[in-house]
Amino acid sequence: QVQLVESGGGLVQAGGSLRLSCTAPGGTIAVYAMGWFRQAPGKEREFVAAINWSGGGTYYGDTVKGRSTISRDNVKNTVSLQMNSLKPEDTAVYYCAADRARWGQYASWYDHWGQGTQVTVSS
């Protein structure tokens, strides 16, 4: 079992940027494909972005494509999500997820989840 810890959330004005990070204290993310998901109040969990084990493959949800970049540093044991041109509809709790075997847009593919970090975008 790997523990995932997200950070970097906060309050930002529309049009601003945030960089979310996910680390695995006591573990290593290098053996995991990683993903970011988000969930707004009253809505289902939504895929944001995913990255494969080496970082050579990335995939984005339509709502963030062109505004966000997922990256990983296996030496620093960190996965990051840079979000730009933020909109009020980006407001949600953002979750980091990991899986050894699969990566992509389906939450059910990921076995390990963090507790989430709140992102709030004001208009």
MARBA-3410 file (N, C-alpha, C, O; in Angstrom, 1 decimal):
123
0.8,-1.2,0.0,0.0,0.0,0.0,0.9,1.2,0.0,1.8,1.4,0.8 ~ 0.7,2.1,-0.9,1.4,3.4,-1.0,0.5,4.5,-0.5,-0.6,4.6,-0.9 ~ 1.1,5.4,0.3,0.4,6.5,0.8,0.7,7.7,-0.1,1.8,7.9,-0.5 ~ -0.4,8.4,-0.6,-0.2,9.5,-1.4,-0.7,10.8,-0.7,-1.7,10.8,0.0 ~ 0.1,11.8,-0.9,-0.2,13.1,-0.2,-0.1,14.2,-1.2,0.9,14.5,-1.9
-1.3,14.9,-1.3,-1.4,16.0,-2.3,-1.1,17.4,-1.5,-1.3,17.5,-0.3 ~ -0.6,18.3,-2.3,-0.4,19.7,-1.7,-0.5,20.7,-2.9,-0.5,20.3,-4.0 ~ -0.6,21.9,-2.5,-0.6,23.0,-3.5,-1.9,23.6,-3.8,-2.0,24.6,-4.6 ~ -3.0,23.1,-3.2,-4.3,23.7,-3.5,-4.4,25.0,-2.8,-3.6,25.4,-2.0 ~ -5.5,25.7,-3.0,-5.7,27.0,-2.4,-6.8,27.8,-3.1,-7.5,27.3,-4.0
-6.8,29.1,-2.8,-7.8,30.0,-3.4,-7.0,30.8,-4.4,-6.0,31.4,-4.1 ~ -7.6,30.9,-5.6,-7.0,31.7,-6.7,-8.1,32.4,-7.5,-9.2,31.9,-7.6 ~ -7.7,33.5,-8.1,-8.7,34.2,-8.9,-8.8,33.6,-10.3,-7.8,33.0,-10.8 ~ -9.9,33.7,-10.9,-10.0,33.3,-12.3,-8.9,33.8,-13.2,-8.6,35.0,-13.1 ~ -8.4,33.0,-14.0,-7.3,33.4,-14.9,-5.9,33.1,-14.3,-4.9,33.2,-14.9
-5.9,32.7,-13.0,-4.6,32.5,-12.3,-4.2,31.1,-12.5,-4.7,30.3,-13.3 ~ -3.1,30.7,-11.8,-2.4,29.4,-11.9,-2.2,28.8,-10.6,-2.1,29.5,-9.6 ~ -2.1,27.5,-10.6,-1.8,26.7,-9.4,-0.9,25.5,-9.8,-1.1,25.0,-11.0 ~ -0.1,25.1,-9.0,0.7,23.9,-9.2,0.5,22.9,-8.1,0.8,23.2,-6.9 ~ -0.2,21.8,-8.4,-0.4,20.8,-7.4,0.7,19.7,-7.4,1.2,19.4,-8.5
1.0,19.2,-6.3,2.0,18.2,-6.2,1.5,17.0,-5.4,0.6,17.1,-4.6 ~ 2.0,15.8,-5.7,1.7,14.6,-5.1,2.9,13.8,-4.8,3.8,13.6,-5.7 ~ 3.1,13.4,-3.5,4.3,12.7,-3.1,3.9,11.4,-2.5,2.7,11.2,-2.1 ~ 4.8,10.5,-2.3,4.5,9.2,-1.6,5.5,9.0,-0.5,6.5,8.3,-0.7 ~ 5.2,9.6,0.7,6.2,9.4,1.8,6.4,8.0,2.2,5.4,7.2,2.4
7.6,7.6,2.2,7.9,6.2,2.6,7.8,5.2,1.5,8.1,4.0,1.7 ~ 7.5,5.7,0.3,7.3,4.8,-0.8,7.9,5.4,-2.1,8.6,6.4,-2.0 ~ 7.7,4.8,-3.2,8.2,5.3,-4.5,7.2,5.3,-5.5,6.4,4.3,-5.7 ~ 7.1,6.4,-6.2,6.0,6.5,-7.3,6.5,5.9,-8.6,5.7,5.8,-9.5 ~ 7.8,5.6,-8.7,8.4,5.2,-9.9,7.7,3.9,-10.5,7.7,3.8,-11.7
7.2,3.1,-9.6,6.6,1.9,-10.1,5.1,2.0,-10.4,4.4,1.1,-10.7 ~ 4.6,3.3,-10.3,3.2,3.5,-10.5,2.9,4.5,-11.6,3.7,5.4,-11.8 ~ 1.9,4.2,-12.4,1.3,5.2,-13.3,0.5,6.1,-12.4,-0.1,5.6,-11.4 ~ 0.4,7.3,-12.7,-0.2,8.3,-11.8,-1.3,9.1,-12.5,-1.3,9.3,-13.8 ~ -2.3,9.5,-11.8,-3.4,10.3,-12.3,-3.9,11.3,-11.4,-3.6,11.3,-10.2
-4.5,12.3,-11.9,-5.2,13.4,-11.1,-6.7,13.3,-11.5,-7.1,13.3,-12.7 ~ -7.5,13.4,-10.5,-8.9,13.5,-10.6,-9.4,14.6,-9.8,-8.7,15.1,-8.9 ~ -10.7,15.0,-10.0,-11.2,16.1,-9.2,-12.7,15.8,-9.0,-13.4,15.1,-9.7 ~ -13.2,16.3,-7.9,-14.6,16.2,-7.5,-15.2,17.4,-6.9,-14.7,17.9,-5.9 ~ -16.2,18.0,-7.6,-16.8,19.2,-7.1,-18.1,18.7,-6.3,-18.6,17.6,-6.5
-18.5,19.6,-5.4,-19.7,19.2,-4.6,-20.9,18.8,-5.5,-21.3,19.5,-6.4 ~ -21.5,17.7,-5.2,-22.7,17.2,-5.9,-22.4,16.6,-7.2,-23.3,16.3,-8.0 ~ -21.1,16.5,-7.6,-20.8,16.0,-8.9,-19.9,14.7,-8.8,-19.3,14.4,-7.7 ~ -19.9,13.9,-9.8,-19.1,12.7,-9.8,-17.6,13.1,-10.0,-17.2,14.1,-10.4 ~ -16.8,12.1,-9.6,-15.3,12.3,-9.7,-15.0,12.4,-11.2,-15.5,11.6,-12.0
-14.2,13.3,-11.6,-13.9,13.6,-13.0,-12.4,13.4,-13.2,-11.5,13.9,-12.5 ~ -12.1,12.8,-14.3,-10.7,12.7,-14.8,-10.1,14.0,-15.2,-10.7,14.8,-15.9 ~ -8.8,14.2,-14.7,-8.1,15.5,-15.1,-6.9,15.2,-16.0,-6.8,15.7,-17.1 ~ -6.0,14.3,-15.5,-4.8,14.0,-16.3,-4.2,12.7,-15.8,-4.4,12.4,-14.6 ~ -3.4,12.1,-16.6,-2.7,10.9,-16.2,-1.3,10.9,-16.9,-1.1,11.5,-17.9
-0.4,10.2,-16.3,0.9,10.1,-16.8,1.5,8.7,-16.6,1.2,8.1,-15.5 ~ 2.2,8.1,-17.6,2.7,6.8,-17.4,3.9,6.7,-16.5,4.3,7.7,-16.0 ~ 4.5,5.5,-16.4,5.5,5.3,-15.4,6.8,6.1,-15.7,7.4,6.6,-14.8 ~ 7.1,6.3,-17.0,8.3,7.0,-17.3,8.1,8.5,-17.5,9.1,9.3,-17.4 ~ 6.9,8.9,-17.6,6.6,10.3,-17.9,6.5,10.5,-19.4,6.2,11.7,-19.8
6.8,9.5,-20.2,6.7,9.7,-21.7,5.4,9.7,-22.3,5.2,10.1,-23.4 ~ 4.4,9.3,-21.5,3.0,9.3,-22.0,2.1,10.1,-21.1,2.1,9.9,-19.9 ~ 1.3,11.0,-21.6,0.4,11.8,-20.8,-1.0,11.8,-21.5,-1.1,11.6,-22.7 ~ -2.0,12.1,-20.7,-3.4,12.1,-21.2,-4.2,13.0,-20.4,-4.0,13.1,-19.2 ~ -5.0,13.8,-21.1,-5.8,14.9,-20.4,-7.3,14.8,-20.6,-7.7,14.3,-21.7
-8.0,15.2,-19.6,-9.4,15.3,-19.8,-9.8,16.5,-20.6,-9.0,17.5,-20.7 ~ -10.9,16.5,-21.3,-11.2,17.6,-22.2,-11.4,18.9,-21.6,-11.1,19.9,-22.1 ~ -11.8,18.9,-20.3,-12.1,20.2,-19.6,-10.8,20.9,-19.2,-10.9,22.1,-19.0 ~ -9.7,20.2,-19.2,-8.4,20.9,-18.8,-7.4,20.9,-19.9,-6.3,21.5,-19.8 ~ -7.7,20.2,-21.0,-6.7,20.0,-22.1,-6.3,21.4,-22.6,-7.1,22.3,-22.9
-5.0,21.6,-22.8,-4.5,22.9,-23.2,-4.3,23.9,-22.1,-3.6,24.9,-22.3 ~ -4.8,23.6,-20.9,-4.6,24.5,-19.8,-3.7,23.9,-18.7,-3.3,24.6,-17.7 ~ -3.5,22.6,-18.8,-2.9,21.9,-17.7,-1.7,21.0,-18.2,-1.8,20.6,-19.4 ~ -0.8,20.8,-17.4,0.4,19.9,-17.7,0.7,19.0,-16.5,0.9,19.5,-15.4 ~ 0.7,17.7,-16.8,1.1,16.8,-15.8,2.5,16.4,-16.0,2.9,16.2,-17.2
3.3,16.2,-15.0,4.7,15.8,-15.1,5.0,15.0,-13.9,4.3,15.0,-12.8 ~ 6.2,14.3,-13.9,6.6,13.5,-12.8,8.1,13.6,-12.7,8.8,13.8,-13.7 ~ 8.6,13.5,-11.5,10.1,13.4,-11.3,10.3,12.2,-10.4,10.1,12.3,-9.1 ~ 10.6,11.1,-10.9,10.8,9.9,-10.1,11.9,9.9,-9.2,11.9,9.2,-8.2 ~ 12.9,10.8,-9.4,14.0,10.9,-8.4,13.5,11.7,-7.2,13.8,11.3,-6.1
12.7,12.8,-7.5,12.2,13.5,-6.3,10.9,12.9,-5.8,10.3,13.4,-4.8 ~ 10.4,11.8,-6.4,9.3,11.1,-6.0,8.0,12.0,-5.9,7.2,12.0,-5.0 ~ 7.8,12.7,-7.0,6.8,13.7,-7.1,6.1,13.7,-8.4,6.7,13.6,-9.5 ~ 4.8,13.8,-8.4,4.0,14.1,-9.6,3.3,15.5,-9.4,2.8,15.8,-8.4 ~ 3.3,16.2,-10.5,2.8,17.6,-10.4,1.7,17.8,-11.5,1.7,17.2,-12.5
0.9,18.7,-11.2,-0.2,19.2,-12.1,-0.1,20.7,-12.1,-0.5,21.3,-11.2 ~ 0.3,21.3,-13.2,0.3,22.7,-13.4,-0.9,23.1,-14.1,-1.3,22.6,-15.2 ~ -1.7,24.0,-13.5,-3.0,24.4,-14.0,-2.9,25.9,-14.3,-2.6,26.7,-13.4 ~ -3.2,26.3,-15.5,-3.2,27.7,-15.9,-4.6,28.1,-16.3,-5.5,27.3,-16.6 ~ -4.8,29.4,-16.5,-6.1,30.0,-16.9,-7.2,29.3,-16.2,-8.2,28.9,-16.8
-7.1,29.3,-14.9,-8.2,28.7,-14.1,-9.5,29.4,-14.2,-9.6,30.6,-14.3 ~ -10.5,28.5,-14.1,-11.9,29.0,-14.2,-12.7,28.7,-12.9,-12.3,27.7,-12.2 ~ -13.7,29.4,-12.6,-14.5,29.0,-11.4,-15.0,27.5,-11.5,-15.1,26.9,-10.4 ~ -15.2,27.0,-12.7,-15.7,25.6,-12.8,-14.6,24.6,-12.5,-14.8,23.4,-12.5 ~ -13.4,25.1,-12.3,-12.3,24.2,-11.9,-12.3,24.0,-10.4,-11.5,23.2,-9.9
-13.1,24.7,-9.7,-13.2,24.5,-8.2,-13.6,23.1,-7.9,-14.7,22.6,-8.4 ~ -12.8,22.4,-7.1,-13.1,21.0,-6.7,-12.0,20.6,-5.7,-11.0,21.3,-5.5 ~ -12.2,19.4,-5.2,-11.1,18.7,-4.5,-10.4,17.9,-5.5,-11.0,17.1,-6.3 ~ -9.1,18.0,-5.5,-8.2,17.3,-6.5,-7.5,16.2,-5.8,-6.9,16.3,-4.8 ~ -7.6,15.0,-6.4,-7.0,13.8,-5.9,-5.9,13.2,-6.8,-6.0,13.3,-8.0
-4.9,12.8,-6.1,-3.8,12.1,-6.8,-4.1,10.6,-6.7,-4.6,10.1,-5.7 ~ -3.9,9.8,-7.7,-4.1,8.4,-7.7,-2.9,7.6,-8.4,-2.2,8.2,-9.2 ~ -2.8,6.4,-8.0,-1.7,5.6,-8.5,-2.1,4.1,-8.8,-3.0,3.6,-8.1 ~ -1.5,3.6,-9.8,-1.7,2.2,-10.0,-0.5,1.5,-10.7,0.2,2.2,-11.5 ~ -0.2,0.3,-10.3,1.0,-0.4,-10.9,0.8,-0.8,-12.3,1.8,-0.9,-13.1
-0.4,-1.1,-12.7,-0.6,-1.9,-13.9,-1.3,-1.1,-15.1,-1.0,-1.3,-16.2 ~ -2.1,-0.1,-14.7,-2.8,0.6,-15.8,-2.8,2.1,-15.5,-2.5,2.6,-14.4 ~ -3.0,2.9,-16.6,-3.1,4.3,-16.5,-4.1,4.8,-17.6,-4.2,4.2,-18.6 ~ -4.8,5.9,-17.2,-5.8,6.4,-18.2,-6.8,7.2,-17.4,-6.6,7.7,-16.3 ~ -8.0,7.3,-18.0,-9.0,8.2,-17.5,-10.1,7.6,-16.6,-11.0,8.3,-16.1
-9.9,6.3,-16.3,-11.0,5.7,-15.5,-10.5,5.6,-14.0,-9.5,5.0,-13.7 ~ -11.3,6.1,-13.1,-10.9,6.1,-11.7,-10.8,4.7,-11.2,-10.0,4.4,-10.3 ~ -11.6,3.8,-11.7,-11.6,2.4,-11.2,-10.3,1.7,-11.5,-10.1,0.6,-11.0 ~ -9.5,2.2,-12.4,-8.2,1.6,-12.7,-7.2,1.9,-11.6,-6.1,1.2,-11.6 ~ -7.4,2.8,-10.8,-6.4,3.2,-9.8,-6.7,2.6,-8.4,-7.8,2.7,-7.9
-5.7,2.0,-7.8,-5.9,1.3,-6.6,-5.6,2.2,-5.4,-6.0,1.9,-4.3 ~ -4.8,3.2,-5.6,-4.3,4.0,-4.4,-4.7,5.5,-4.6,-4.6,6.0,-5.7 ~ -5.2,6.1,-3.6,-5.7,7.5,-3.6,-5.2,8.3,-2.5,-5.0,7.8,-1.4 ~ -5.0,9.6,-2.7,-4.7,10.5,-1.7,-5.9,11.1,-1.1,-7.0,10.7,-1.5 ~ -5.8,11.9,-0.1,-6.9,12.5,0.6,-7.5,13.7,-0.1,-8.6,14.1,0.2
-6.7,14.3,-1.0,-7.2,15.4,-1.8,-6.8,16.7,-1.3,-6.4,16.9,-0.1 ~ -6.8,17.7,-2.2,-6.4,19.1,-1.9,-7.5,20.0,-2.5,-7.8,19.8,-3.7 ~ -7.9,20.9,-1.8,-9.0,21.8,-2.3,-8.5,22.9,-3.2,-7.5,23.6,-2.8 ~ -9.1,23.1,-4.3,-8.8,24.2,-5.2,-10.1,25.0,-5.4,-11.1,24.5,-5.7 ~ -10.0,26.3,-5.1,-11.1,27.2,-5.2,-10.7,28.3,-6.1,-9.8,29.0,-5.9
-11.5,28.5,-7.2,-11.3,29.6,-8.1,-12.4,30.6,-8.0,-13.6,30.3,-8.3 ~ -12.1,31.8,-7.7,-13.1,32.9,-7.5,-13.2,33.6,-8.8,-12.2,33.8,-9.6 ~ -14.4,34.1,-9.0,-14.7,34.9,-10.3,-14.4,36.3,-10.1,-14.6,37.1,-11.0
END
